[in-house]
Amino acid sequence: MGNNPIYENNTLVGRATGGDFGFRIGKSIALGMVKPELSNVGQKLKIDILGTLFDATILDESPYDPENKLLKA
């Protein structure tokens, strides 16, 4: 996955630079760039993966170990 289009209301607003399934969190996750006005935490968007649109949500922190407790252990 990479360079996948990200949409809001059927309008192209960004691109995913990469992604995969996060086995530790049990969900698919992607890193993408969107227009600044749409980068609000909780913003609902759509991402095109191999011709199918999937729901996407803007997160503010890593969904795995957001407080870096494991890194500091």
C-alpha positions, 0 to 999 in steps of 0.5 A: 500500500502506498500513495492511496487517495484519501477522500472527504465527501468524494473529494480528494483531500490527501494521500496515504504514504504507507500502511498495513495491518497492525496485529498488536492493535487488531486494525489496519493503520496508515500514515497519510497526509491530508489538507490541514483543515481536515487534520482534526482528531476524530475527522472521518474520511475514506481511503481507497485501497485497491478500488474499494473505499474504507472508513478512516479516522484521524488519530492524534497519537500512535494507537499502540503505546501512545504514552511510550511506556514500553519504549521507556521500560 
